[in-house]
Amino acid sequence: MGAASDTTPKPNRRDFLTQALGLGALLSRPAGVLAQERLPTRTIPGTGEAIPVIGFGSSKPVLESPREGTEPIANVLRTLLEYGGRVIDTSPRTEEIDREFGRVLQDPEVRDRLFLAAKININGEQNGIDQWRQTQRLFGRRTVDLLQVESLRDIDVHWPNLRAWKDSGEARYIGATVSSNFRHSLMETFMRENSPDFVHLNYSPMENGSEERLLPLARDMGMGVLINRPFMNGSYFGMVAGKELPAWAAEFDCETWAQFSLKYVLANPAVTCVLTETTNPEHMEENIQAGFGRFPDEGTKRRMRELVSGF
């Protein structure tokens, strides 16, 4: 939920987090105090089911697992679950990678506590069927909470099958995803013609095109909304490295640059849950804290956009 093509080292999140305003205070709070808090939830419009506002986007962490192992993912999931989080978004990878990830998802301490979102991301009807069957097998599940067509790929071919799998009980909700602005017009057409249960959109202070039409449309049509790329696949942290968090961020209970973007996203009432990708439990805890406290109003959001546009 693309990597830079140059080889110049980019500042990473760990390098500058220790300099971010308020992070020391965040990490110095007594152990266990924050874990008593439960993430706020928002309801899925079509059913009224409540899900937590911060979730885990697993695409990049899972791709790192052949090198790093699956324990970092398991640790992040434990942190999310401690706060009542449960939304996990996945995307099909190789059978070898997804087999190992599937073992994490089938851990008895994890399995029945998740809201699991899966995807089809391949051309061709039979290929899509085969990919879905592989996901079911490797994840050890007949049913997922949400099944999506990734990036609208071959959507006209796959969508009838998603409808059938929802009818058969293999998916509780169905939807589609985009992760770039150039697909927004296609997504709008798809939403109007097919009324999916969920849409999954890219959205942040830097990529805010979803505000114009897609998020209002999703709210008007009663769709759940997942958000990807709140940190622009990590490039956001390179943008803000060395920059001082503005003092006025405290007005909406924001202590770090990661929370700056997440609170911007969650200030939009159409958003149901925003997905964050990390293999560091401390970063996940920091992300989770963005779900608490105040959110920026429209005037402050405009100020936030203006600030990051100058970076």
C-alpha positions in Angstrom: 0.0 0.0 0.0 6.4 2.3 -4.8 9.8 2.6 -3.6 12.2 5.4 -4.6 14.4 4.5 -7.6 17.5 6.4 -6.4 20.0 4.9 -4.0 20.4 8.0 -1.8 19.7 7.0 1.9 16.4 8.4 3.1 15.9 9.4 6.7 13.9 6.7 8.4 11.2 7.0 10.9 13.4 5.9 13.8 16.0 8.5 13.0 13.7 11.5 13.5 11.0 10.2 15.9 13.1 10.8 18.9 13.2 14.5 17.9 9.5 14.8 17.3 7.6 17.1 19.7 6.1 15.2 22.6 7.4 11.7 21.7 9.5 11.5 24.8 6.5 12.2 27.0 4.5 9.6 25.0 7.0 6.8 25.5 7.7 7.7 29.2 4.1 7.1 30.3 3.8 4.2 32.7 3.8 0.8 31.1 0.3 -0.7 30.9 -1.5 2.6 31.3 -2.1 3.2 27.6 -2.9 -0.4 27.0 -6.0 -0.1 29.2 -7.5 2.2 26.6 -9.5 0.7 23.8 -9.3 2.2 20.3 -12.4 4.3 19.3 -14.6 2.6 16.8 -16.7 3.7 13.8 -19.6 1.9 12.3 -19.8 0.4 8.9 -22.8 2.3 7.4 -24.4 -0.7 5.7 -24.7 -2.8 8.9 -23.9 -0.7 11.9 -21.0 -3.1 12.8 -18.3 -1.2 14.7 -14.6 -1.5 13.9 -11.6 0.3 15.4 -10.3 3.4 13.6 -6.6 2.2 13.3 -5.7 -1.0 11.5 -2.7 -2.8 10.1 -1.8 -2.7 6.4 0.4 -5.8 5.9 1.6 -5.6 2.3 5.1 -4.3 2.9 5.7 -6.1 6.2 4.7 -9.4 4.7 7.1 -8.9 1.8 9.9 -8.3 4.3 9.1 -11.5 6.1 11.4 -13.9 4.1 14.3 -11.8 5.3 13.1 -10.7 8.7 10.8 -13.6 9.7 7.2 -13.3 10.8 7.9 -12.4 14.5 7.9 -8.6 13.8 4.5 -8.9 12.3 3.2 -11.0 15.2 4.6 -8.4 17.7 2.8 -5.6 15.9 -0.4 -7.6 15.8 -0.2 -8.2 19.6 0.2 -4.5 20.2 -2.8 -3.7 18.0 -4.9 -6.3 19.8 -3.9 -4.9 23.2 -5.7 -1.7 22.3 -8.7 -3.5 20.9 -7.6 -3.1 17.3 -8.4 -5.9 14.9 -8.5 -4.7 11.3 -5.8 -6.4 9.2 -5.6 -5.8 5.4 -3.8 -8.3 3.3 -2.8 -8.8 -0.4 -1.9 -12.0 -2.1 1.8 -12.7 -2.4 3.7 -15.9 -3.3 2.4 -19.2 -1.8 5.6 -19.5 0.3 5.2 -16.0 1.8 1.5 -16.3 2.4 1.9 -19.7 4.0 4.2 -18.3 6.7 1.9 -15.2 7.1 -1.1 -17.6 7.4 0.5 -19.2 10.4 0.6 -15.9 12.1 -3.1 -15.3 11.3 -4.1 -18.7 12.6 -2.4 -18.3 15.9 -5.1 -19.2 18.5 -4.4 -15.9 20.3 -5.1 -13.9 17.1 -7.4 -15.9 14.8 -10.8 -15.1 16.1 -10.1 -11.5 17.1 -9.4 -10.1 13.7 -11.4 -8.3 11.1 -9.5 -9.7 8.1 -9.6 -8.1 4.7 -8.2 -10.0 1.7 -7.8 -9.2 -2.0 -7.8 -10.5 -5.6 -5.1 -8.8 -7.7 -4.7 -10.8 -10.8 -6.2 -10.7 -14.4 -8.5 -13.5 -15.6 -11.6 -15.1 -14.0 -10.1 -18.5 -13.3 -6.9 -16.9 -12.1 -8.9 -14.9 -9.6 -10.8 -17.9 -8.4 -7.6 -19.9 -8.0 -6.0 -17.0 -6.1 -9.0 -16.7 -3.7 -8.9 -20.5 -3.1 -5.2 -20.3 -2.3 -5.8 -17.4 0.2 -8.5 -19.5 1.9 -6.2 -22.5 2.1 -3.1 -20.7 3.3 -5.0 -18.5 5.8 -7.1 -21.4 7.0 -10.4 -19.6 6.5 -13.4 -20.3 4.5 -14.7 -16.8 5.3 -13.0 -13.4 5.4 -14.6 -10.2 6.7 -13.9 -8.2 3.6 -12.9 -9.4 0.1 -11.6 -6.7 -2.3 -10.5 -6.3 -5.9 -7.1 -4.6 -5.7 -6.6 -1.5 -7.9 -9.8 -2.3 -9.7 -7.8 -4.9 -11.6 -10.1 -6.8 -14.1 -13.0 -5.6 -11.9 -15.7 -6.4 -14.4 -14.6 -10.0 -14.5 -14.1 -10.5 -10.8 -17.0 -8.5 -9.3 -19.7 -11.1 -10.2 -17.7 -13.8 -8.4 -17.3 -11.5 -5.3 -21.0 -11.1 -5.2 -21.5 -14.8 -5.4 -18.9 -15.4 -2.6 -20.7 -12.9 -0.4 -24.0 -14.8 -1.1 -22.3 -18.1 -0.2 -20.9 -16.7 3.0 -17.3 -16.7 2.0 -17.0 -12.9 2.4 -19.0 -10.8 4.8 -18.4 -7.6 2.9 -17.0 -6.9 -0.6 -15.3 -3.9 -2.2 -12.5 -2.5 -4.3 -9.3 -0.6 -3.8 -7.3 2.2 -5.4 -3.9 3.5 -4.2 -3.3 6.3 -6.7 -5.2 9.4 -7.7 -5.3 8.6 -11.4 -7.8 5.7 -10.7 -10.2 7.9 -8.8 -12.5 8.6 -11.7 -12.7 4.8 -12.4 -13.5 4.2 -8.8 -16.2 6.8 -8.8 -17.9 5.1 -11.8 -17.6 1.7 -10.1 -19.1 3.0 -6.9 -22.1 4.5 -8.6 -22.7 1.5 -10.7 -22.1 -1.3 -8.2 -22.7 0.0 -4.6 -19.9 -1.9 -2.9 -20.0 -2.5 0.8 -16.5 -1.0 1.2 -14.1 1.2 -0.8 -10.4 1.4 0.0 -8.7 4.7 -1.0 -5.4 6.5 -0.8 -5.7 9.6 1.4 -3.4 11.9 3.5 -2.6 15.6 3.8 -0.3 15.2 0.8 -2.7 13.0 -1.3 -6.0 14.6 -0.6 -7.9 14.1 -3.9 -10.3 11.6 -2.3 -11.8 14.5 -0.4 -13.3 16.0 -3.5 -15.6 13.3 -4.7 -14.9 9.8 -3.4 -15.2 10.3 0.3 -18.4 12.4 0.0 -19.9 9.8 -2.3 -19.0 6.9 0.0 -20.7 8.7 2.8 -23.8 9.5 0.7 -24.0 5.9 -0.5 -23.5 4.3 2.9 -20.1 2.6 2.2 -17.4 1.6 4.7 -14.1 3.3 3.9 -10.5 1.9 4.5 -7.6 4.3 3.9 -4.2 3.3 2.6 -0.9 5.4 2.1 -1.3 7.7 5.1 2.5 7.9 5.0 2.9 7.7 1.2 4.6 4.3 1.5 7.1 5.8 4.0 8.2 8.7 1.8 6.3 11.1 4.1 8.9 10.5 6.9 11.7 11.6 4.5 9.7 14.8 3.8 9.2 15.7 7.4 12.6 14.5 8.7 14.3 17.4 10.5 11.2 19.5 10.5 9.8 20.7 13.8 6.2 19.7 14.5 4.2 23.0 14.7 3.1 24.0 18.2 -0.5 24.3 17.0 -0.6 20.5 16.5 -1.2 20.3 20.2 -4.6 21.9 19.6 -5.7 18.5 18.2 -3.7 16.3 20.6 -1.0 15.5 18.0 2.4 14.7 19.4 4.3 13.3 16.3 4.5 13.6 12.6 2.9 10.2 12.1 -0.1 11.3 14.2 -0.2 14.6 12.2 -1.2 12.6 9.0 -3.4 10.0 10.8 -5.4 12.7 12.6 -5.9 14.5 9.3 -7.3 11.4 7.8 -9.5 10.5 10.8 -10.9 14.1 10.9 -13.0 13.1 7.8 -16.2 11.5 9.1 -16.5 9.3 6.0 -13.4 7.3 7.0 -14.1 4.1 8.9 -10.5 2.9 9.4 -7.0 4.0 8.4 -4.4 1.3 7.8 -0.8 1.7 8.9 2.2 -0.4 7.9 5.0 -1.1 10.4 7.0 -3.9 11.9 7.8 -1.9 15.0 5.4 -2.3 18.0 6.4 1.2 19.3 5.5 2.7 16.0 2.2 0.9 16.0 1.5 2.2 19.5 2.3 5.7 18.3 -0.1 5.2 15.4 -2.8 3.9 17.7 -2.6 7.1 19.8 -3.7 9.1 16.8 -7.2 7.5 17.2 -7.6 9.2 20.6 -8.4 12.8 21.5 -9.3 15.7 19.3 -9.2 15.9 15.5 -8.5 19.0 13.4 -11.4 21.1 12.1 -11.7 22.2 8.4 -9.7 25.3 8.9 -6.9 23.5 10.7 -6.9 20.8 7.9 -6.3 23.5 5.4 -3.4 24.8 7.4 -2.0 21.2 7.6 -2.2 20.9 3.8 -0.4 24.2 3.3 2.3 23.2 5.7 3.2 19.9 4.1 2.9 21.2 0.6 5.9 23.4 1.4 8.2 20.4 2.4 
